[in-house]
């Protein structure tokens, strides 16, 4: 904390501060990252994963050609090949626990996820993550033997994580990126729960989880064909909010400004700026109505996380035995995956990860004041040391309280406090982001506990 001394210094230097030039408004290498994503490689990975027949969490593990054991070993080997191509820049590990006595896992099953860690150069404990799910299922969630190719649900998400690793491993970033293939999703979100616990035990400061679950279907059960939009689901209030924090939120706002919700807004902006012909539909809900996904265990552990997925689902092609009935196809097979669309979705993930990992530490201890005043004052703490080596300064943001996206901003430079004159606190929501020298921004942080990303 250097608030008092820094605020006094900046007050004296206000005229000079106003002339300080902001970093660039776009990061040019992000366009190259998006363009480097290959639909052909994604197709090959999806076909390989679907070719294991079933990847049910309780399916066989000894076979080299069928079951979840073969699938996870292939994913591990693929991450190792990617690491070899970047001079060993990835640490590839299995993360597992044995689960038993649960409704969908009554007998002991080792739930094994595969992760690849690309360590940051300045702040390696600050982590952003992209995940997909290894496991698949058919009509009966307990049937571990029947074919369940899971081409879209969710070989598409795992293929996206692999492809993002191929592309991003050719670059360096200030923060760490984790690429995760999670197991146990269909049986109860166990892989995410296990990995969230693993992260906390190792002191990872997880600032974003991008859970990709079904990113390859463009033809919906509703008859709509759409290859130009993607949904991003996010919780509105933090799952780990305390009663006292809820009381504060009641009087200061923040119901639609959780870290996960502002992460979703960030992804929306990334799509608008860097990804051609892909628009984000922000869904103000944790997940699809009454359903779940692998970002939820991270949210419950206090980590910002969202779900990315196709806009129009086709329910005949998920959670179904492969069959034809009255000329109607059921089952999640490869011919119904649109690989170009999956590549666009992967490009959005890669761009988001690159910007998040390339950004400086996220603003912490953000506070706001201005009751019964024509002006609004925001303050925050400024990090020190190597982790903040790429920090260029801060930008403050505001929007009308019914606006879905941040609409106004001002570059304020390397300060920890700013007063916005004649912006009445009652009429707007406010936030703060940090920006790297190359222009990579953090998500916007809403003041107080409702919007806190958990420190730097």
C-alpha positions in Angstrom: 0.0 0.0 0.0 1.4 3.4 -1.1 -1.9 5.3 -1.3 -1.3 8.3 1.0 2.2 9.3 -0.3 1.3 8.5 -4.0 -2.0 10.4 -3.8 -0.3 13.5 -2.4 2.4 13.3 -5.1 -0.2 13.0 -7.9 -2.3 15.8 -6.6 0.7 18.1 -6.9 1.5 16.7 -10.4 -2.0 16.8 -11.8 -1.3 19.0 -14.8 1.6 16.7 -15.9 -0.5 13.6 -15.3 -3.2 14.8 -17.7 -0.7 14.8 -20.5 0.6 11.3 -19.9 -0.1 9.2 -23.0 -1.9 5.9 -22.5 -0.7 2.6 -24.0 -2.0 1.5 -27.4 -5.6 0.6 -27.6 -5.0 -2.7 -29.4 -2.3 -5.4 -29.0 -1.3 -6.2 -32.6 0.0 -9.7 -31.9 -3.5 -10.8 -30.8 -4.6 -10.7 -34.4 -1.8 -13.1 -35.3 -2.7 -15.4 -32.5 -6.3 -15.6 -33.7 -5.2 -16.2 -37.2 -2.9 -19.0 -36.2 -5.7 -21.2 -34.9 -6.2 -24.1 -37.3 -9.6 -25.7 -37.9 -7.8 -28.7 -39.5 -5.8 -29.4 -36.3 -9.0 -29.1 -34.3 -10.8 -31.5 -36.6 -8.0 -34.0 -36.3 -8.1 -33.8 -32.5 -11.9 -34.1 -32.3 -11.8 -37.2 -34.6 -9.1 -38.8 -32.5 -11.0 -38.2 -29.3 -14.3 -39.4 -30.7 -12.4 -42.5 -32.0 -11.9 -43.8 -28.5 -15.5 -45.0 -28.6 -16.4 -43.8 -25.2 -14.7 -41.6 -22.7 -17.2 -42.2 -19.8 -15.6 -41.5 -16.5 -15.9 -45.1 -15.4 -15.0 -46.7 -18.7 -12.0 -48.9 -19.1 -8.5 -47.5 -18.6 -6.1 -50.3 -19.7 -7.0 -50.4 -23.4 -4.8 -48.3 -25.8 -7.7 -47.7 -28.2 -10.9 -47.4 -26.2 -12.1 -45.7 -23.0 -11.1 -42.7 -20.9 -7.7 -44.1 -20.0 -6.6 -44.2 -23.6 -8.0 -40.7 -24.2 -6.3 -39.1 -21.3 -2.9 -40.7 -22.1 -3.3 -39.4 -25.7 -4.0 -35.9 -24.4 -1.0 -36.1 -22.1 1.2 -37.1 -25.0 -0.2 -34.4 -27.2 0.6 -31.7 -24.6 4.1 -33.2 -24.4 4.5 -32.9 -28.1 3.3 -29.3 -27.9 5.8 -28.7 -25.1 8.7 -30.2 -27.1 7.9 -27.8 -30.0 8.4 -24.8 -27.6 11.6 -26.1 -26.0 9.8 -27.6 -23.0 7.8 -24.6 -22.1 4.8 -26.6 -20.7 4.7 -28.6 -17.5 2.3 -31.5 -18.2 0.8 -33.3 -15.2 -2.1 -35.5 -14.2 -4.3 -34.2 -11.4 -6.5 -36.9 -9.8 -8.5 -38.2 -6.8 -10.5 -41.3 -6.2 -14.2 -40.7 -5.9 -16.8 -43.2 -4.5 -20.1 -43.3 -2.7 -21.7 -40.7 -4.9 -25.0 -41.0 -6.8 -23.2 -41.1 -10.2 -20.0 -42.7 -9.0 -21.1 -45.3 -6.4 -18.0 -47.5 -6.7 -14.4 -46.2 -6.5 -13.2 -44.5 -9.7 -10.0 -42.5 -10.1 -11.0 -39.2 -11.7 -7.9 -38.1 -13.7 -7.6 -34.7 -15.4 -4.7 -33.6 -17.6 -3.2 -30.1 -17.4 -0.4 -28.2 -19.1 1.1 -25.2 -17.3 2.8 -22.4 -19.2 4.6 -20.4 -16.6 4.5 -16.6 -16.6 7.7 -14.6 -16.8 6.8 -12.0 -14.2 4.0 -13.3 -12.1 3.9 -17.1 -12.3 1.4 -17.6 -9.5 -1.2 -15.5 -11.2 -3.1 -17.9 -13.4 -5.7 -17.9 -16.2 -7.1 -21.1 -17.4 -8.9 -22.7 -20.4 -10.7 -26.0 -19.9 -12.6 -28.6 -21.8 -14.1 -31.9 -20.6 -12.5 -35.3 -21.4 -15.5 -37.5 -20.5 -18.6 -38.3 -22.5 -21.9 -40.0 -21.9 -24.8 -41.7 -23.7 -28.5 -41.8 -22.7 -27.9 -43.7 -19.5 -25.3 -41.6 -17.5 -24.2 -44.8 -15.7 -23.5 -46.9 -18.8 -19.7 -46.9 -19.1 -19.6 -49.5 -21.9 -21.9 -48.3 -24.7 -20.5 -46.1 -27.5 -20.5 -42.4 -26.5 -18.2 -40.6 -29.0 -18.8 -37.1 -27.5 -17.6 -35.3 -30.6 -19.1 -32.0 -29.7 -19.7 -32.7 -26.0 -17.0 -32.3 -25.3 -14.2 -33.3 -27.6 -14.6 -29.8 -29.1 -13.6 -28.2 -25.8 -10.6 -30.4 -25.3 -9.5 -29.9 -28.9 -9.8 -26.1 -28.3 -7.6 -26.3 -25.3 -5.0 -28.3 -27.2 -5.0 -25.9 -30.1 -4.8 -22.8 -27.8 -1.7 -24.4 -26.2 -0.2 -25.0 -29.6 -0.6 -21.3 -30.6 0.1 -19.6 -27.3 3.1 -21.7 -26.4 4.9 -19.8 -29.1 4.6 -16.6 -27.1 5.6 -15.5 -23.6 3.3 -13.8 -21.1 3.7 -12.1 -17.7 1.2 -14.5 -16.0 0.7 -18.2 -16.2 -1.7 -20.0 -18.6 -3.1 -23.4 -17.7 -4.7 -25.6 -20.3 -6.9 -28.2 -18.7 -8.7 -31.4 -19.9 -11.0 -32.1 -17.0 -12.6 -35.5 -16.2 -15.7 -36.4 -14.3 -17.9 -33.6 -15.6 -20.9 -35.7 -16.6 -20.8 -37.6 -13.3 -20.8 -34.5 -11.1 -18.2 -31.8 -12.0 -15.5 -33.7 -10.1 -12.5 -32.8 -12.3 -13.1 -29.1 -11.7 -13.6 -29.5 -8.0 -10.4 -31.5 -7.8 -8.4 -29.0 -9.9 -9.8 -26.0 -7.9 -8.6 -27.6 -4.7 -5.2 -28.4 -6.4 -4.8 -24.7 -7.3 -5.6 -23.4 -3.8 -3.2 -25.9 -2.2 -0.4 -24.6 -4.5 -1.1 -20.9 -4.0 -2.2 -20.2 -7.5 -4.1 -16.9 -7.8 -6.6 -18.0 -10.4 -8.1 -14.9 -12.0 -10.1 -16.4 -14.9 -11.4 -19.8 -15.9 -12.7 -20.1 -19.4 -14.7 -23.3 -19.4 -15.4 -24.5 -23.0 -18.3 -27.0 -23.1 -19.7 -27.6 -26.6 -18.1 -25.2 -29.1 -18.7 -27.0 -32.3 -22.4 -27.1 -33.2 -24.1 -24.5 -35.4 -27.4 -26.1 -36.2 -29.9 -25.9 -33.3 -32.8 -27.9 -32.2 -34.8 -24.6 -32.7 -34.1 -24.7 -36.5 -31.5 -21.9 -36.4 -28.2 -22.3 -38.1 -25.7 -19.8 -36.6 -21.9 -19.8 -36.9 -21.4 -16.2 -35.9 -22.3 -16.0 -32.2 -21.3 -17.7 -29.0 -22.8 -17.7 -25.5 -20.9 -16.7 -22.4 -22.6 -17.6 -19.1 -21.6 -15.9 -15.9 -22.8 -15.7 -12.3 -24.2 -12.3 -11.2 -23.1 -12.4 -7.6 -20.1 -14.3 -6.1 -20.9 -17.8 -5.0 -18.6 -17.3 -1.9 -20.2 -14.0 -0.8 -20.6 -13.7 2.9 -23.7 -12.3 4.7 -21.9 -9.1 5.5 -20.8 -8.7 1.9 -24.3 -9.3 0.7 -25.5 -6.5 3.1 -22.9 -4.1 1.6 -24.0 -5.0 -1.9 -27.6 -4.3 -1.1 -26.7 -0.7 -0.5 -23.9 -0.1 -3.0 -24.8 -2.3 -5.9 -22.9 -5.1 -7.7 -25.6 -7.6 -8.4 -24.4 -7.7 -12.1 -20.8 -7.0 -11.4 -19.2 -10.0 -10.0 -15.7 -10.9 -11.2 -17.2 -13.6 -13.4 -19.6 -11.1 -14.9 -16.9 -8.6 -15.7 -14.8 -11.4 -17.1 -17.7 -12.1 -19.4 -17.8 -8.4 -20.5 -14.1 -8.6 -21.1 -14.5 -11.6 -23.5 -17.3 -9.7 -25.2 -14.9 -6.8 -25.9 -12.2 -9.1 -27.1 -14.5 -10.7 -29.6 -15.6 -7.3 -30.9 -12.0 -6.1 -31.3 -10.0 -9.2 -32.4 -12.3 -12.0 -33.8 -14.0 -11.6 -37.1 -17.7 -12.7 -37.4 -18.1 -13.9 -33.9 -20.4 -12.0 -31.5 -20.7 -12.8 -27.8 -24.2 -13.3 -26.4 -23.8 -12.6 -22.7 -26.2 -14.7 -20.7 -26.9 -13.3 -17.2 -27.1 -16.8 -15.6 -24.5 -19.2 -14.0 -25.3 -21.8 -16.7 -28.2 -23.0 -18.8 -31.4 -23.2 -17.0 -31.2 -25.7 -14.2 -28.0 -27.3 -15.7 -24.3 -27.3 -14.7 -20.8 -26.9 -16.1 -17.2 -27.2 -15.0 -16.7 -23.5 -14.3 -19.1 -23.8 -11.3 -16.6 -25.6 -8.9 -14.1 -22.8 -9.5 -16.8 -20.2 -8.8 -17.6 -22.0 -5.6 -13.9 -21.9 -4.6 -13.9 -18.1 -5.1 -12.4 -18.1 -8.6 -13.8 -16.0 -11.5 -15.0 -18.4 -14.2 -17.4 -18.5 -17.1 -18.8 -21.0 -19.6 -18.3 -20.5 -23.4 -20.5 -22.5 -25.7 -22.4 -22.5 -28.9 -25.6 -20.4 -29.1 -28.0 -23.0 -30.5 -27.8 -26.5 -29.0 -29.2 -29.6 -30.6 -30.4 -31.9 -27.9 -30.6 -35.0 -30.2 -26.8 -34.7 -30.4 -25.9 -34.7 -26.7 -26.5 -37.3 -24.0 -27.9 -39.8 -26.5 -27.2 -43.3 -27.6 -26.1 -43.3 -31.2 -29.0 -44.5 -33.3 -31.5 -43.8 -36.0 -35.2 -43.6 -35.1 -37.9 -43.0 -37.7 -35.2 -41.5 -39.9 -34.0 -39.1 -37.2 -30.3 -39.2 -36.1 -29.5 -39.3 -32.4 -26.0 -39.2 -30.9 -23.0 -36.9 -30.7 -21.0 -37.9 -33.7 -18.3 -36.1 -35.7 -20.3 -35.3 -38.9 -22.3 -32.7 -36.9 -19.3 -30.7 -35.7 -18.5 -27.5 -37.6 -14.7 -27.3 -37.3 -14.5 -23.7 -38.6 -16.8 -22.5 -35.9 -14.9 -24.4 -33.3 -11.8 -22.7 -34.6 -13.4 -19.2 -34.2 -14.4 -20.1 -30.6 -10.9 -21.3 -29.9 -9.5 -18.1 -31.4 -11.6 -16.1 -29.0 -10.3 -18.1 -26.1 -6.7 -17.8 -27.3 -7.0 -14.0 -27.7 -8.6 -13.7 -24.2 -6.0 -15.8 -22.5 -3.2 -13.9 -24.2 -4.5 -10.5 -23.1 -5.3 -11.7 -19.6 -1.9 -13.3 -19.2 -0.2 -10.4 -20.8 -1.9 -7.9 -18.5 -0.4 -6.5 -15.2 -1.8 -7.5 -11.8 -5.6 -6.9 -11.5 -6.5 -3.9 -9.4 -7.0 -4.7 -5.7 -8.7 -3.1 -2.7 -10.8 -0.9 -5.0 -13.0 1.5 -3.1 -15.4 4.2 -4.0 -16.9 7.3 -2.2 -19.0 10.2 -3.2 -22.3 10.1 -1.3 -24.0 13.5 -1.2 -21.4 15.0 -3.5 -21.3 16.1 -7.2 -18.0 14.1 -7.6 -17.0 10.4 -7.4 -13.7 9.2 -6.1 -12.1 5.8 -6.8 -9.0 4.5 -5.1 -7.0 1.2 -5.2 -3.7 -0.2 -4.2 -0.7 -0.4 -6.5 1.4 -3.5 -6.5 5.2 -3.4 -6.2 8.0 -5.7 -7.4 8.7 -7.9 -10.4 5.0 -9.0 -10.7 4.1 -5.4 -11.6 7.0 -5.0 -14.0 4.7 -4.5 -17.0 2.2 -2.1 -15.3 1.8 1.1 -17.3 -1.1 2.6 -15.3 -4.8 2.6 -14.8 -8.0 3.4 -16.5 -11.3 4.2 -14.7 -14.6 3.2 -16.3 -18.3 4.1 -15.8 -21.7 3.3 -17.2 -25.3 4.0 -16.5 -26.7 1.4 -14.1 -28.9 -0.3 -16.7 -26.2 -0.5 -19.4 -25.0 -4.0 -20.1 -21.4 -3.0 -21.1 -19.0 -0.4 -19.8 -19.5 2.7 -22.0 -17.1 5.4 -20.8 -13.5 5.4 -19.6 -10.6 7.7 -18.8 -6.9 7.0 -18.7 -5.5 8.2 -15.4 -1.9 6.8 -15.5 0.2 5.6 -12.7 -1.9 6.7 -9.7 -3.9 5.0 -7.0 -6.7 7.6 -6.7 -8.8 9.7 -9.0 -11.8 12.0 -8.5 -14.3 12.3 -11.4 -15.8 15.7 -11.1 -19.6 16.1 -11.7 -20.2 12.4 -12.1 -22.7 11.7 -9.4 -22.2 8.3 -7.7 -25.9 7.6 -7.6 -26.4 7.6 -11.3 -23.5 5.3 -12.6 -21.6 2.2 -11.9 -17.8 2.6 -11.7 -14.8 0.4 -12.1 -11.0 0.3 -12.5 -8.7 -1.7 -14.8 -4.9 -1.9 -15.0 -3.1 -1.8 -18.4 0.3 -3.2 -19.5 2.8 -1.2 -21.6 1.7 -3.1 -24.7 -1.9 -2.3 -24.1 -3.1 -5.6 -22.6 -5.8 -4.7 -20.0 -7.1 -6.5 -17.0 -10.9 -7.0 -16.6 -12.6 -4.1 -15.0 -13.0 -4.3 -11.2 -16.2 -3.1 -9.6 -15.5 -1.4 -6.2 -16.0 -3.3 -2.9 -16.4 -7.0 -2.2 -19.0 -7.6 -4.9 -16.5 -7.0 -7.6 -13.2 -8.1 -5.9 -11.1 -10.5 -8.0 -9.4 -11.7 -4.8 -6.5 -9.3 -4.7 -3.7 -9.0 -7.3 
